[in-house]
């Protein structure tokens, strides 16, 4: 702070080096009831008239539109970057395919890990997953056409090496209707645990039946 001499001014009040202002016509630049600045013209020979005022107003509108567009473009870019970050780092598989489901347009890292295929290999392929039963692919597409979305469609899929995983697939049309968006959740471990629990319950029921039979046999002999 402090100290320097103020910049020189011209006799007309403008910054140093500018020609003096002999005549001026201007108006506020506003948007949604707020004044953002001032737009104007100066030093026209013969002065200004109503036509010049209209030109200034049109210029002001163009400035507001340009500033608004630039602000919206910046917000859109920020939104796209945030979406890209969420898409790439999601802990579920995510994908986009063409509307006719004949071409994979985008996949995230988690889905590539899930199916054991690289992103470069998946892009352009006709399907994001290898269906164990092609009839299920036809069914999920039918539901999508009829209802506009499908949630938690359980199906087995084949991964690289012909390993099988049980997954929940959810798909829907994009907001603009130009492609299909979806997610894939691997529930293989959960399914295996459920199957193991069912087997354990069945074994327990069989054991209880045998134990009950073995206990009843001596009682029948005593009663006899």
C-alpha positions as CSV (number, residue, x, y, z in Angstrom):
1,X,0.0,0.0,0.0
2,X,0.5,3.4,-0.4
3,X,2.3,5.8,-1.8
4,X,2.3,6.1,-5.5
5,X,0.9,9.0,-7.3
6,X,-2.5,8.5,-9.0
7,X,-2.3,7.8,-12.7
8,X,-2.6,10.9,-14.9
9,X,-6.0,11.8,-16.3
10,X,-6.9,13.5,-19.5
11,X,-8.8,16.7,-19.5
12,X,-12.0,14.8,-20.3
13,X,-11.6,12.5,-17.3
14,X,-10.3,9.4,-19.0
15,X,-7.1,7.4,-18.3
16,X,-3.8,8.9,-19.4
17,X,-3.1,8.5,-23.0
18,X,-6.8,8.3,-24.0
19,X,-8.4,11.1,-26.0
20,X,-10.6,13.4,-24.0
21,X,-14.4,12.5,-23.9
22,X,-16.3,15.2,-25.7
23,X,-19.7,13.4,-25.9
24,X,-20.9,10.1,-24.5
25,X,-24.0,7.9,-24.7
26,X,-24.3,4.8,-22.5
27,X,-26.5,2.5,-20.6
28,X,-26.3,-0.2,-17.9
29,X,-25.5,-3.8,-18.6
30,X,-28.0,-5.8,-16.5
31,X,-29.1,-9.4,-16.0
32,X,-32.1,-10.5,-13.9
33,X,-32.5,-7.2,-12.2
34,X,-28.8,-6.8,-11.4
35,X,-26.5,-4.2,-12.9
36,X,-23.3,-5.8,-14.1
37,X,-21.6,-2.8,-15.7
38,X,-21.9,0.0,-18.2
39,X,-21.7,0.0,-21.9
40,X,-21.3,3.1,-24.0
41,X,-19.9,5.0,-26.9
42,X,-18.0,8.2,-27.0
43,X,-16.8,11.0,-29.3
44,X,-19.1,10.4,-32.2
45,X,-19.0,13.4,-34.6
46,X,-22.3,15.2,-34.4
47,X,-23.3,13.6,-31.2
48,X,-25.7,10.7,-30.6
49,X,-29.4,10.0,-31.3
50,X,-32.0,7.4,-30.5
51,X,-30.6,4.9,-33.0
52,X,-27.3,5.0,-31.2
53,X,-29.1,4.3,-28.0
54,X,-30.7,1.2,-29.5
55,X,-27.3,0.1,-30.8
56,X,-25.9,0.4,-27.2
57,X,-28.8,-1.6,-25.8
58,X,-28.3,-4.4,-28.4
59,X,-24.6,-4.4,-27.6
60,X,-25.4,-4.7,-23.9
61,X,-27.7,-7.7,-24.6
62,X,-25.0,-9.4,-26.7
63,X,-22.5,-8.8,-23.9
64,X,-24.8,-10.4,-21.3
65,X,-25.5,-13.4,-23.6
66,X,-21.8,-13.9,-24.1
67,X,-21.0,-13.7,-20.4
68,X,-23.9,-16.1,-19.6
69,X,-22.9,-18.6,-22.2
70,X,-19.3,-18.5,-21.0
71,X,-20.5,-19.1,-17.4
72,X,-22.7,-21.9,-18.5
73,X,-19.9,-23.5,-20.5
74,X,-17.7,-23.4,-17.5
75,X,-20.3,-24.9,-15.2
76,X,-21.0,-27.6,-17.8
77,X,-17.3,-28.4,-18.0
78,X,-17.1,-28.7,-14.2
79,X,-20.1,-30.9,-14.2
80,X,-18.7,-33.2,-16.8
81,X,-15.4,-33.5,-15.0
82,X,-17.2,-34.4,-11.7
83,X,-19.3,-37.0,-13.6
84,X,-16.2,-38.4,-15.2
85,X,-14.5,-38.7,-11.8
86,X,-17.5,-40.5,-10.3
87,X,-17.9,-42.7,-13.3
88,X,-14.3,-43.8,-13.4
89,X,-14.0,-44.4,-9.6
90,X,-17.4,-46.0,-8.9
91,X,-17.2,-49.2,-6.9
92,X,-19.7,-50.9,-9.3
93,X,-19.3,-51.5,-13.0
94,X,-20.7,-48.8,-15.2
95,X,-21.2,-48.6,-18.9
96,X,-22.9,-46.9,-21.9
97,X,-24.0,-48.6,-25.1
98,X,-25.6,-47.6,-28.3
99,X,-29.4,-47.4,-28.3
100,X,-29.7,-50.6,-30.3
101,X,-27.3,-52.3,-27.9
102,X,-24.9,-53.2,-30.7
103,X,-21.8,-51.2,-29.6
104,X,-20.2,-50.4,-26.2
105,X,-19.5,-46.7,-26.0
106,X,-17.9,-46.3,-22.5
107,X,-17.0,-48.5,-19.5
108,X,-15.3,-47.8,-16.2
109,X,-12.4,-49.4,-14.5
110,X,-14.4,-51.5,-12.1
111,X,-16.3,-53.2,-14.9
112,X,-13.1,-54.0,-16.8
113,X,-11.8,-55.6,-13.6
114,X,-15.0,-57.5,-13.1
115,X,-15.0,-59.2,-16.5
116,X,-11.3,-59.4,-17.0
117,X,-11.2,-57.4,-20.2
118,X,-9.4,-54.1,-20.9
119,X,-11.3,-50.9,-21.8
120,X,-9.8,-50.9,-25.2
121,X,-11.1,-54.4,-25.9
122,X,-14.6,-53.7,-24.6
123,X,-15.1,-50.4,-26.6
124,X,-16.9,-51.2,-29.8
125,X,-17.9,-54.7,-28.8
126,X,-21.6,-55.6,-29.3
127,X,-22.2,-56.3,-25.6
128,X,-20.6,-55.2,-22.4
129,X,-20.9,-58.6,-20.8
130,X,-20.8,-62.2,-22.1
131,X,-24.2,-63.7,-21.4
132,X,-24.3,-67.3,-20.3
133,X,-27.9,-67.4,-21.5
134,X,-28.5,-65.1,-24.5
135,X,-32.3,-65.3,-23.8
136,X,-31.7,-63.2,-20.7
137,X,-30.1,-60.5,-22.8
138,X,-33.2,-60.5,-25.0
139,X,-35.4,-60.3,-21.9
140,X,-33.6,-57.4,-20.4
141,X,-33.9,-55.5,-23.7
142,X,-37.6,-56.3,-23.8
143,X,-38.1,-54.9,-20.3
144,X,-36.2,-51.8,-21.2
145,X,-38.4,-51.1,-24.2
146,X,-41.6,-51.8,-22.3
147,X,-40.7,-50.0,-19.0
148,X,-37.9,-47.6,-19.8
149,X,-35.6,-49.1,-17.2
150,X,-34.6,-52.4,-15.6
151,X,-33.4,-52.7,-12.0
152,X,-31.4,-55.5,-10.4
153,X,-31.8,-58.1,-13.1
154,X,-29.9,-61.1,-11.8
155,X,-28.0,-63.1,-14.4
156,X,-24.9,-65.3,-14.7
157,X,-22.2,-63.9,-17.0
158,X,-18.9,-65.3,-18.3
159,X,-15.6,-63.6,-17.7
160,X,-12.2,-64.1,-19.3
161,X,-11.1,-67.6,-18.8
162,X,-14.7,-68.8,-19.0
163,X,-15.3,-68.2,-15.3
164,X,-18.8,-67.5,-14.2
165,X,-20.1,-64.7,-12.0
166,X,-23.5,-63.9,-10.8
167,X,-24.4,-60.2,-11.3
168,X,-27.2,-57.7,-10.9
169,X,-27.6,-55.5,-14.0
170,X,-29.6,-52.2,-14.0
171,X,-30.1,-50.3,-17.3
172,X,-32.1,-47.3,-18.4
173,X,-32.3,-44.9,-21.3
174,X,-30.1,-41.8,-21.0
175,X,-31.9,-38.5,-20.3
176,X,-31.5,-37.5,-24.0
177,X,-32.6,-40.9,-25.2
178,X,-29.5,-41.3,-27.3
179,X,-28.0,-44.3,-25.6
180,X,-28.3,-46.9,-22.8
181,X,-26.7,-46.4,-19.4
182,X,-26.2,-49.2,-16.9
183,X,-24.4,-50.7,-13.9
184,X,-23.2,-54.2,-13.0
185,X,-22.8,-55.4,-9.4
186,X,-21.0,-58.6,-8.7
187,X,-22.9,-60.7,-6.2
188,X,-21.1,-64.0,-6.7
189,X,-19.8,-64.2,-3.2
190,X,-23.2,-63.3,-1.7
191,X,-24.9,-65.9,-3.9
192,X,-22.3,-68.6,-2.9
193,X,-22.8,-67.8,0.8
194,X,-26.6,-68.1,0.4
195,X,-26.2,-71.4,-1.4
196,X,-23.8,-72.6,1.3
197,X,-26.3,-71.6,4.0
198,X,-29.1,-73.5,2.2
199,X,-26.9,-76.6,2.1
200,X,-26.0,-76.2,5.8
201,X,-29.7,-75.9,6.7
202,X,-30.5,-79.0,4.6
203,X,-27.7,-81.0,6.3
204,X,-28.9,-79.8,9.7
205,X,-32.5,-80.9,8.9
206,X,-31.3,-84.3,7.8
207,X,-29.1,-84.7,10.9
208,X,-32.1,-83.7,13.1
209,X,-34.3,-86.3,11.3
210,X,-31.7,-89.1,11.7
211,X,-31.0,-88.2,15.4
212,X,-34.8,-88.2,16.1
213,X,-35.2,-91.6,14.5
214,X,-32.2,-93.0,16.4
215,X,-33.6,-91.8,19.7
216,X,-37.1,-93.1,19.0
217,X,-35.9,-96.6,18.2
218,X,-34.8,-97.6,21.7
219,X,-38.0,-96.2,23.1
220,X,-40.1,-98.4,20.8
221,X,-38.1,-101.4,22.0
222,X,-38.7,-100.6,25.7
223,X,-42.4,-100.0,25.0
224,X,-42.6,-103.3,23.2
